Amino acid sequence: MTSKTGICGAKTKDGVCMNAPVQGKARCRLHGGLSTGAKTPEGRRRISEANVAAWAERNRLIELARSLEQAAS
Ligand SMILES: [Zn+2]
């Protein structure tokens, strides 16, 4: 996934990062543009899986909270 918008575009607590990406990279220096980690397919896959698992857990908790809310009303 590469950005062609000319901005970093990383998600932040305030929305989207508007910093310019590091040259040749999709992200600004604050969001991994200078990082040398996770270059291998294996490393990238591991991070991707960790992110998916984190989101799945978060969604599960949100669904749980929703169902409890509905049960209470
Ligand atoms: Zn950024």
PDB file of the backbone (N, CA, C, O) and the ligand in Angstrom, with CONECT records:
HET     ZN  A 101       1
ATOM      1  N   MET A   1       0.843  -1.191   0.000  1.00  0.00           N
ATOM      2  CA  MET A   1       0.000   0.000   0.000  1.00  0.00           C
ATOM      3  C   MET A   1       0.881   1.245   0.000  1.00  0.00           C
ATOM      4  O   MET A   1       1.619   1.480   0.957  1.00  0.00           O
ATOM      5  N   THR A   2       0.812   2.025  -1.039  1.00  0.00           N
ATOM      6  CA  THR A   2       1.595   3.245  -1.084  1.00  0.00           C
ATOM      7  C   THR A   2       0.683   4.446  -1.241  1.00  0.00           C
ATOM      8  O   THR A   2      -0.367   4.372  -1.879  1.00  0.00           O
ATOM      9  N   SER A   3       1.098   5.540  -0.654  1.00  0.00           N
ATOM     10  CA  SER A   3       0.309   6.767  -0.730  1.00  0.00           C
ATOM     11  C   SER A   3       0.751   7.599  -1.914  1.00  0.00           C
ATOM     12  O   SER A   3       1.946   7.799  -2.131  1.00  0.00           O
ATOM     13  N   LYS A   4      -0.201   8.079  -2.670  1.00  0.00           N
ATOM     14  CA  LYS A   4       0.114   8.976  -3.772  1.00  0.00           C
ATOM     15  C   LYS A   4      -0.507  10.346  -3.527  1.00  0.00           C
ATOM     16  O   LYS A   4      -0.597  11.171  -4.436  1.00  0.00           O
ATOM     17  N   THR A   5      -0.925  10.571  -2.308  1.00  0.00           N
ATOM     18  CA  THR A   5      -1.643  11.801  -1.995  1.00  0.00           C
ATOM     19  C   THR A   5      -0.700  12.917  -1.589  1.00  0.00           C
ATOM     20  O   THR A   5      -1.117  14.072  -1.498  1.00  0.00           O
ATOM     21  N   GLY A   6       0.573  12.595  -1.340  1.00  0.00           N
ATOM     22  CA  GLY A   6       1.512  13.618  -0.915  1.00  0.00           C
ATOM     23  C   GLY A   6       1.465  13.900   0.565  1.00  0.00           C
ATOM     24  O   GLY A   6       2.179  14.775   1.056  1.00  0.00           O
ATOM     25  N   ILE A   7       0.636  13.172   1.280  1.00  0.00           N
ATOM     26  CA  ILE A   7       0.647  13.271   2.742  1.00  0.00           C
ATOM     27  C   ILE A   7       0.869  11.885   3.322  1.00  0.00           C
ATOM     28  O   ILE A   7       0.690  10.861   2.662  1.00  0.00           O
ATOM     29  N   CYS A   8       1.269  11.902   4.594  1.00  0.00           N
ATOM     30  CA  CYS A   8       1.533  10.637   5.280  1.00  0.00           C
ATOM     31  C   CYS A   8       0.275   9.783   5.318  1.00  0.00           C
ATOM     32  O   CYS A   8       0.280   8.631   4.885  1.00  0.00           O
ATOM     33  N   GLY A   9      -0.808  10.362   5.841  1.00  0.00           N
ATOM     34  CA  GLY A   9      -2.090   9.652   5.847  1.00  0.00           C
ATOM     35  C   GLY A   9      -2.247   8.640   6.958  1.00  0.00           C
ATOM     36  O   GLY A   9      -3.270   7.959   7.027  1.00  0.00           O
ATOM     37  N   ALA A  10      -1.247   8.520   7.841  1.00  0.00           N
ATOM     38  CA  ALA A  10      -1.376   7.589   8.953  1.00  0.00           C
ATOM     39  C   ALA A  10      -2.498   8.052   9.873  1.00  0.00           C
ATOM     40  O   ALA A  10      -2.706   9.251  10.059  1.00  0.00           O
ATOM     41  N   LYS A  11      -3.210   7.101  10.440  1.00  0.00           N
ATOM     42  CA  LYS A  11      -4.282   7.459  11.356  1.00  0.00           C
ATOM     43  C   LYS A  11      -3.700   7.938  12.686  1.00  0.00           C
ATOM     44  O   LYS A  11      -2.806   7.304  13.247  1.00  0.00           O
ATOM     45  N   THR A  12      -4.207   9.041  13.171  1.00  0.00           N
ATOM     46  CA  THR A  12      -3.806   9.553  14.466  1.00  0.00           C
ATOM     47  C   THR A  12      -5.053   9.762  15.303  1.00  0.00           C
ATOM     48  O   THR A  12      -6.173   9.611  14.816  1.00  0.00           O
ATOM     49  N   LYS A  13      -4.853  10.108  16.562  1.00  0.00           N
ATOM     50  CA  LYS A  13      -6.023  10.296  17.409  1.00  0.00           C
ATOM     51  C   LYS A  13      -6.844  11.493  16.962  1.00  0.00           C
ATOM     52  O   LYS A  13      -8.021  11.608  17.306  1.00  0.00           O
ATOM     53  N   ASP A  14      -6.226  12.387  16.196  1.00  0.00           N
ATOM     54  CA  ASP A  14      -6.949  13.560  15.720  1.00  0.00           C
ATOM     55  C   ASP A  14      -7.457  13.399  14.294  1.00  0.00           C
ATOM     56  O   ASP A  14      -8.065  14.321  13.751  1.00  0.00           O
ATOM     57  N   GLY A  15      -7.220  12.257  13.686  1.00  0.00           N
ATOM     58  CA  GLY A  15      -7.691  12.041  12.315  1.00  0.00           C
ATOM     59  C   GLY A  15      -6.603  11.426  11.471  1.00  0.00           C
ATOM     60  O   GLY A  15      -6.208  10.277  11.673  1.00  0.00           O
ATOM     61  N   VAL A  16      -6.123  12.209  10.517  1.00  0.00           N
ATOM     62  CA  VAL A  16      -5.130  11.698   9.582  1.00  0.00           C
ATOM     63  C   VAL A  16      -3.901  12.592   9.620  1.00  0.00           C
ATOM     64  O   VAL A  16      -4.015  13.818   9.653  1.00  0.00           O
ATOM     65  N   CYS A  17      -2.732  11.977   9.614  1.00  0.00           N
ATOM     66  CA  CYS A  17      -1.481  12.735   9.634  1.00  0.00           C
ATOM     67  C   CYS A  17      -1.280  13.466   8.312  1.00  0.00           C
ATOM     68  O   CYS A  17      -1.333  12.858   7.243  1.00  0.00           O
ATOM     69  N   MET A  18      -1.052  14.766   8.393  1.00  0.00           N
ATOM     70  CA  MET A  18      -0.906  15.581   7.182  1.00  0.00           C
ATOM     71  C   MET A  18       0.555  15.875   6.861  1.00  0.00           C
ATOM     72  O   MET A  18       0.841  16.668   5.964  1.00  0.00           O
ATOM     73  N   ASN A  19       1.479  15.250   7.579  1.00  0.00           N
ATOM     74  CA  ASN A  19       2.891  15.481   7.302  1.00  0.00           C
ATOM     75  C   ASN A  19       3.267  14.928   5.931  1.00  0.00           C
ATOM     76  O   ASN A  19       2.645  13.991   5.431  1.00  0.00           O
ATOM     77  N   ALA A  20       4.297  15.526   5.334  1.00  0.00           N
ATOM     78  CA  ALA A  20       4.804  14.998   4.066  1.00  0.00           C
ATOM     79  C   ALA A  20       5.550  13.702   4.330  1.00  0.00           C
ATOM     80  O   ALA A  20       6.284  13.601   5.312  1.00  0.00           O
ATOM     81  N   PRO A  21       5.372  12.707   3.465  1.00  0.00           N
ATOM     82  CA  PRO A  21       6.085  11.442   3.643  1.00  0.00           C
ATOM     83  C   PRO A  21       7.591  11.610   3.433  1.00  0.00           C
ATOM     84  O   PRO A  21       8.033  12.522   2.734  1.00  0.00           O
ATOM     85  N   VAL A  22       8.358  10.733   4.038  1.00  0.00           N
ATOM     86  CA  VAL A  22       9.781  10.660   3.730  1.00  0.00           C
ATOM     87  C   VAL A  22       9.915  10.304   2.260  1.00  0.00           C
ATOM     88  O   VAL A  22       9.145   9.499   1.738  1.00  0.00           O
ATOM     89  N   GLN A  23      10.897  10.907   1.589  1.00  0.00           N
ATOM     90  CA  GLN A  23      11.055  10.674   0.151  1.00  0.00           C
ATOM     91  C   GLN A  23      11.172   9.189  -0.170  1.00  0.00           C
ATOM     92  O   GLN A  23      11.991   8.483   0.419  1.00  0.00           O
ATOM     93  N   GLY A  24      10.368   8.726  -1.086  1.00  0.00           N
ATOM     94  CA  GLY A  24      10.393   7.328  -1.487  1.00  0.00           C
ATOM     95  C   GLY A  24       9.589   6.411  -0.580  1.00  0.00           C
ATOM     96  O   GLY A  24       9.528   5.201  -0.798  1.00  0.00           O
ATOM     97  N   LYS A  25       8.970   7.003   0.447  1.00  0.00           N
ATOM     98  CA  LYS A  25       8.192   6.209   1.388  1.00  0.00           C
ATOM     99  C   LYS A  25       6.761   6.723   1.424  1.00  0.00           C
ATOM    100  O   LYS A  25       6.457   7.810   0.934  1.00  0.00           O
ATOM    101  N   ALA A  26       5.897   5.917   2.012  1.00  0.00           N
ATOM    102  CA  ALA A  26       4.482   6.299   2.074  1.00  0.00           C
ATOM    103  C   ALA A  26       4.153   7.050   3.356  1.00  0.00           C
ATOM    104  O   ALA A  26       3.088   7.655   3.476  1.00  0.00           O
ATOM    105  N   ARG A  27       5.076   7.008   4.315  1.00  0.00           N
ATOM    106  CA  ARG A  27       4.766   7.570   5.623  1.00  0.00           C
ATOM    107  C   ARG A  27       5.788   8.634   6.015  1.00  0.00           C
ATOM    108  O   ARG A  27       6.936   8.593   5.574  1.00  0.00           O
ATOM    109  N   CYS A  28       5.363   9.584   6.847  1.00  0.00           N
ATOM    110  CA  CYS A  28       6.268  10.598   7.359  1.00  0.00           C
ATOM    111  C   CYS A  28       7.228   9.977   8.382  1.00  0.00           C
ATOM    112  O   CYS A  28       7.101   8.806   8.738  1.00  0.00           O
ATOM    113  N   ARG A  29       8.186  10.780   8.845  1.00  0.00           N
ATOM    114  CA  ARG A  29       9.200  10.248   9.747  1.00  0.00           C
ATOM    115  C   ARG A  29       8.613   9.817  11.085  1.00  0.00           C
ATOM    116  O   ARG A  29       9.192   8.983  11.781  1.00  0.00           O
ATOM    117  N   LEU A  30       7.483  10.376  11.440  1.00  0.00           N
ATOM    118  CA  LEU A  30       6.858   9.992  12.710  1.00  0.00           C
ATOM    119  C   LEU A  30       6.118   8.666  12.608  1.00  0.00           C
ATOM    120  O   LEU A  30       5.846   8.018  13.618  1.00  0.00           O
ATOM    121  N   HIS A  31       5.798   8.271  11.387  1.00  0.00           N
ATOM    122  CA  HIS A  31       4.948   7.092  11.230  1.00  0.00           C
ATOM    123  C   HIS A  31       5.611   5.991  10.423  1.00  0.00           C
ATOM    124  O   HIS A  31       4.977   5.348   9.587  1.00  0.00           O
ATOM    125  N   GLY A  32       6.880   5.784  10.679  1.00  0.00           N
ATOM    126  CA  GLY A  32       7.536   4.616  10.104  1.00  0.00           C
ATOM    127  C   GLY A  32       8.303   4.886   8.829  1.00  0.00           C
ATOM    128  O   GLY A  32       8.877   3.964   8.249  1.00  0.00           O
ATOM    129  N   GLY A  33       8.328   6.160   8.368  1.00  0.00           N
ATOM    130  CA  GLY A  33       9.060   6.465   7.152  1.00  0.00           C
ATOM    131  C   GLY A  33      10.536   6.169   7.269  1.00  0.00           C
ATOM    132  O   GLY A  33      11.194   5.832   6.285  1.00  0.00           O
ATOM    133  N   LEU A  34      11.058   6.297   8.487  1.00  0.00           N
ATOM    134  CA  LEU A  34      12.482   6.051   8.699  1.00  0.00           C
ATOM    135  C   LEU A  34      12.747   4.662   9.258  1.00  0.00           C
ATOM    136  O   LEU A  34      13.900   4.270   9.439  1.00  0.00           O
ATOM    137  N   SER A  35      11.687   3.923   9.530  1.00  0.00           N
ATOM    138  CA  SER A  35      11.853   2.615  10.138  1.00  0.00           C
ATOM    139  C   SER A  35      12.503   1.642   9.173  1.00  0.00           C
ATOM    140  O   SER A  35      12.214   1.652   7.976  1.00  0.00           O
ATOM    141  N   THR A  36      13.369   0.815   9.692  1.00  0.00           N
ATOM    142  CA  THR A  36      13.979  -0.218   8.865  1.00  0.00           C
ATOM    143  C   THR A  36      13.434  -1.588   9.229  1.00  0.00           C
ATOM    144  O   THR A  36      13.891  -2.604   8.706  1.00  0.00           O
ATOM    145  N   GLY A  37      12.448  -1.615  10.133  1.00  0.00           N
ATOM    146  CA  GLY A  37      11.909  -2.888  10.597  1.00  0.00           C
ATOM    147  C   GLY A  37      10.935  -3.497   9.600  1.00  0.00           C
ATOM    148  O   GLY A  37      10.436  -2.817   8.703  1.00  0.00           O
ATOM    149  N   ALA A  38      10.676  -4.777   9.770  1.00  0.00           N
ATOM    150  CA  ALA A  38       9.643  -5.489   9.029  1.00  0.00           C
ATOM    151  C   ALA A  38       9.812  -5.354   7.523  1.00  0.00           C
ATOM    152  O   ALA A  38       8.879  -4.964   6.821  1.00  0.00           O
ATOM    153  N   LYS A  39      10.994  -5.673   7.032  1.00  0.00           N
ATOM    154  CA  LYS A  39      11.235  -5.626   5.592  1.00  0.00           C
ATOM    155  C   LYS A  39      10.917  -6.969   4.930  1.00  0.00           C
ATOM    156  O   LYS A  39      10.592  -7.020   3.744  1.00  0.00           O
ATOM    157  N   THR A  40      11.011  -8.036   5.691  1.00  0.00           N
ATOM    158  CA  THR A  40      10.800  -9.356   5.109  1.00  0.00           C
ATOM    159  C   THR A  40       9.312  -9.678   5.042  1.00  0.00           C
ATOM    160  O   THR A  40       8.535  -9.174   5.853  1.00  0.00           O
ATOM    161  N   PRO A  41       8.906 -10.508   4.088  1.00  0.00           N
ATOM    162  CA  PRO A  41       7.499 -10.927   4.009  1.00  0.00           C
ATOM    163  C   PRO A  41       7.031 -11.549   5.321  1.00  0.00           C
ATOM    164  O   PRO A  41       5.908 -11.314   5.766  1.00  0.00           O
ATOM    165  N   GLU A  42       7.897 -12.335   5.926  1.00  0.00           N
ATOM    166  CA  GLU A  42       7.541 -12.991   7.186  1.00  0.00           C
ATOM    167  C   GLU A  42       7.265 -11.957   8.273  1.00  0.00           C
ATOM    168  O   GLU A  42       6.277 -12.054   9.002  1.00  0.00           O
ATOM    169  N   GLY A  43       8.146 -10.970   8.372  1.00  0.00           N
ATOM    170  CA  GLY A  43       7.963  -9.930   9.383  1.00  0.00           C
ATOM    171  C   GLY A  43       6.702  -9.124   9.139  1.00  0.00           C
ATOM    172  O   GLY A  43       5.967  -8.803  10.073  1.00  0.00           O
ATOM    173  N   ARG A  44       6.457  -8.800   7.883  1.00  0.00           N
ATOM    174  CA  ARG A  44       5.259  -8.020   7.547  1.00  0.00           C
ATOM    175  C   ARG A  44       4.000  -8.824   7.826  1.00  0.00           C
ATOM    176  O   ARG A  44       3.003  -8.282   8.303  1.00  0.00           O
ATOM    177  N   ARG A  45       4.045 -10.104   7.532  1.00  0.00           N
ATOM    178  CA  ARG A  45       2.882 -10.958   7.760  1.00  0.00           C
ATOM    179  C   ARG A  45       2.585 -11.037   9.257  1.00  0.00           C
ATOM    180  O   ARG A  45       1.431 -11.004   9.683  1.00  0.00           O
ATOM    181  N   ARG A  46       3.671 -11.143  10.049  1.00  0.00           N
ATOM    182  CA  ARG A  46       3.494 -11.256  11.493  1.00  0.00           C
ATOM    183  C   ARG A  46       2.822  -9.993  12.047  1.00  0.00           C
ATOM    184  O   ARG A  46       1.916 -10.073  12.876  1.00  0.00           O
ATOM    185  N   ILE A  47       3.276  -8.842  11.578  1.00  0.00           N
ATOM    186  CA  ILE A  47       2.677  -7.589  12.038  1.00  0.00           C
ATOM    187  C   ILE A  47       1.230  -7.492  11.593  1.00  0.00           C
ATOM    188  O   ILE A  47       0.360  -7.068  12.353  1.00  0.00           O
ATOM    189  N   SER A  48       0.984  -7.890  10.349  1.00  0.00           N
ATOM    190  CA  SER A  48      -0.380  -7.865   9.822  1.00  0.00           C
ATOM    191  C   SER A  48      -1.294  -8.752  10.650  1.00  0.00           C
ATOM    192  O   SER A  48      -2.414  -8.365  10.984  1.00  0.00           O
ATOM    193  N   GLU A  49      -0.820  -9.924  10.973  1.00  0.00           N
ATOM    194  CA  GLU A  49      -1.639 -10.841  11.770  1.00  0.00           C
ATOM    195  C   GLU A  49      -1.891 -10.283  13.158  1.00  0.00           C
ATOM    196  O   GLU A  49      -2.984 -10.426  13.705  1.00  0.00           O
ATOM    197  N   ALA A  50      -0.877  -9.646  13.726  1.00  0.00           N
ATOM    198  CA  ALA A  50      -1.047  -9.042  15.049  1.00  0.00           C
ATOM    199  C   ALA A  50      -2.094  -7.941  14.991  1.00  0.00           C
ATOM    200  O   ALA A  50      -2.917  -7.813  15.898  1.00  0.00           O
ATOM    201  N   ASN A  51      -2.064  -7.143  13.923  1.00  0.00           N
ATOM    202  CA  ASN A  51      -3.053  -6.078  13.773  1.00  0.00           C
ATOM    203  C   ASN A  51      -4.449  -6.652  13.612  1.00  0.00           C
ATOM    204  O   ASN A  51      -5.399  -6.162  14.223  1.00  0.00           O
ATOM    205  N   VAL A  52      -4.578  -7.681  12.799  1.00  0.00           N
ATOM    206  CA  VAL A  52      -5.880  -8.310  12.584  1.00  0.00           C
ATOM    207  C   VAL A  52      -6.418  -8.852  13.902  1.00  0.00           C
ATOM    208  O   VAL A  52      -7.596  -8.683  14.217  1.00  0.00           O
ATOM    209  N   ALA A  53      -5.554  -9.501  14.665  1.00  0.00           N
ATOM    210  CA  ALA A  53      -5.980 -10.060  15.942  1.00  0.00           C
ATOM    211  C   ALA A  53      -6.416  -8.960  16.890  1.00  0.00           C
ATOM    212  O   ALA A  53      -7.407  -9.105  17.605  1.00  0.00           O
ATOM    213  N   ALA A  54      -5.674  -7.856  16.897  1.00  0.00           N
ATOM    214  CA  ALA A  54      -6.026  -6.741  17.778  1.00  0.00           C
ATOM    215  C   ALA A  54      -7.371  -6.157  17.387  1.00  0.00           C
ATOM    216  O   ALA A  54      -8.189  -5.838  18.250  1.00  0.00           O
ATOM    217  N   TRP A  55      -7.602  -6.015  16.097  1.00  0.00           N
ATOM    218  CA  TRP A  55      -8.889  -5.471  15.639  1.00  0.00           C
ATOM    219  C   TRP A  55     -10.022  -6.439  15.927  1.00  0.00           C
ATOM    220  O   TRP A  55     -11.109  -6.015  16.318  1.00  0.00           O
ATOM    221  N   ALA A  56      -9.791  -7.712  15.743  1.00  0.00           N
ATOM    222  CA  ALA A  56     -10.826  -8.707  16.005  1.00  0.00           C
ATOM    223  C   ALA A  56     -11.228  -8.659  17.474  1.00  0.00           C
ATOM    224  O   ALA A  56     -12.412  -8.727  17.804  1.00  0.00           O
ATOM    225  N   GLU A  57     -10.248  -8.543  18.344  1.00  0.00           N
ATOM    226  CA  GLU A  57     -10.521  -8.467  19.773  1.00  0.00           C
ATOM    227  C   GLU A  57     -11.293  -7.192  20.087  1.00  0.00           C
ATOM    228  O   GLU A  57     -12.250  -7.215  20.860  1.00  0.00           O
ATOM    229  N   ARG A  58     -10.875  -6.084  19.488  1.00  0.00           N
ATOM    230  CA  ARG A  58     -11.555  -4.810  19.741  1.00  0.00           C
ATOM    231  C   ARG A  58     -13.011  -4.877  19.268  1.00  0.00           C
ATOM    232  O   ARG A  58     -13.924  -4.441  19.969  1.00  0.00           O
ATOM    233  N   ASN A  59     -13.210  -5.431  18.065  1.00  0.00           N
ATOM    234  CA  ASN A  59     -14.567  -5.545  17.536  1.00  0.00           C
ATOM    235  C   ASN A  59     -15.422  -6.445  18.408  1.00  0.00           C
ATOM    236  O   ASN A  59     -16.608  -6.191  18.617  1.00  0.00           O
ATOM    237  N   ARG A  60     -14.795  -7.513  18.918  1.00  0.00           N
ATOM    238  CA  ARG A  60     -15.533  -8.434  19.778  1.00  0.00           C
ATOM    239  C   ARG A  60     -16.017  -7.693  21.029  1.00  0.00           C
ATOM    240  O   ARG A  60     -17.159  -7.866  21.454  1.00  0.00           O
ATOM    241  N   LEU A  61     -15.152  -6.877  21.608  1.00  0.00           N
ATOM    242  CA  LEU A  61     -15.520  -6.133  22.815  1.00  0.00           C
ATOM    243  C   LEU A  61     -16.595  -5.094  22.501  1.00  0.00           C
ATOM    244  O   LEU A  61     -17.502  -4.873  23.303  1.00  0.00           O
ATOM    245  N   ILE A  62     -16.492  -4.455  21.328  1.00  0.00           N
ATOM    246  CA  ILE A  62     -17.506  -3.468  20.942  1.00  0.00           C
ATOM    247  C   ILE A  62     -18.860  -4.152  20.779  1.00  0.00           C
ATOM    248  O   ILE A  62     -19.878  -3.647  21.252  1.00  0.00           O
ATOM    249  N   GLU A  63     -18.867  -5.303  20.107  1.00  0.00           N
ATOM    250  CA  GLU A  63     -20.108  -6.055  19.930  1.00  0.00           C
ATOM    251  C   GLU A  63     -20.691  -6.454  21.280  1.00  0.00           C
ATOM    252  O   GLU A  63     -21.900  -6.377  21.496  1.00  0.00           O
ATOM    253  N   LEU A  64     -19.817  -6.879  22.180  1.00  0.00           N
ATOM    254  CA  LEU A  64     -20.254  -7.282  23.515  1.00  0.00           C
ATOM    255  C   LEU A  64     -20.890  -6.099  24.237  1.00  0.00           C
ATOM    256  O   LEU A  64     -21.954  -6.231  24.843  1.00  0.00           O
ATOM    257  N   ALA A  65     -20.233  -4.945  24.170  1.00  0.00           N
ATOM    258  CA  ALA A  65     -20.764  -3.746  24.824  1.00  0.00           C
ATOM    259  C   ALA A  65     -22.114  -3.382  24.225  1.00  0.00           C
ATOM    260  O   ALA A  65     -23.036  -2.995  24.943  1.00  0.00           O
ATOM    261  N   ARG A  66     -22.227  -3.508  22.897  1.00  0.00           N
ATOM    262  CA  ARG A  66     -23.488  -3.183  22.229  1.00  0.00           C
ATOM    263  C   ARG A  66     -24.614  -4.098  22.689  1.00  0.00           C
ATOM    264  O   ARG A  66     -25.719  -3.643  22.984  1.00  0.00           O
ATOM    265  N   SER A  67     -24.322  -5.384  22.745  1.00  0.00           N
ATOM    266  CA  SER A  67     -25.363  -6.332  23.113  1.00  0.00           C
ATOM    267  C   SER A  67     -25.778  -6.120  24.570  1.00  0.00           C
ATOM    268  O   SER A  67     -26.946  -6.299  24.917  1.00  0.00           O
ATOM    269  N   LEU A  68     -24.833  -5.742  25.412  1.00  0.00           N
ATOM    270  CA  LEU A  68     -25.168  -5.457  26.808  1.00  0.00           C
ATOM    271  C   LEU A  68     -26.024  -4.192  26.892  1.00  0.00           C
ATOM    272  O   LEU A  68     -26.956  -4.111  27.692  1.00  0.00           O
ATOM    273  N   GLU A  69     -25.694  -3.214  26.056  1.00  0.00           N
ATOM    274  CA  GLU A  69     -26.478  -1.978  26.028  1.00  0.00           C
ATOM    275  C   GLU A  69     -27.920  -2.275  25.631  1.00  0.00           C
ATOM    276  O   GLU A  69     -28.867  -1.790  26.249  1.00  0.00           O
ATOM    277  N   GLN A  70     -28.061  -3.079  24.591  1.00  0.00           N
ATOM    278  CA  GLN A  70     -29.401  -3.398  24.106  1.00  0.00           C
ATOM    279  C   GLN A  70     -30.177  -4.212  25.141  1.00  0.00           C
ATOM    280  O   GLN A  70     -31.384  -4.039  25.305  1.00  0.00           O
ATOM    281  N   ALA A  71     -29.477  -5.087  25.822  1.00  0.00           N
ATOM    282  CA  ALA A  71     -30.129  -5.906  26.832  1.00  0.00           C
ATOM    283  C   ALA A  71     -30.611  -5.051  27.999  1.00  0.00           C
ATOM    284  O   ALA A  71     -31.606  -5.376  28.647  1.00  0.00           O
ATOM    285  N   ALA A  72     -29.900  -3.954  28.264  1.00  0.00           N
ATOM    286  CA  ALA A  72     -30.241  -3.108  29.400  1.00  0.00           C
ATOM    287  C   ALA A  72     -31.413  -2.200  29.092  1.00  0.00           C
ATOM    288  O   ALA A  72     -32.101  -1.753  30.009  1.00  0.00           O
ATOM    289  N   SER A  73     -31.656  -1.915  27.816  1.00  0.00           N
ATOM    290  CA  SER A  73     -32.712  -0.961  27.475  1.00  0.00           C
ATOM    291  C   SER A  73     -34.004  -1.663  27.072  1.00  0.00           C
ATOM    292  O   SER A  73     -34.993  -1.002  26.754  1.00  0.00           O
TER     293      SER A  73
HETATM  294 ZN    ZN A 101       2.673  10.743   9.658  1.00  0.00          ZN2+
END
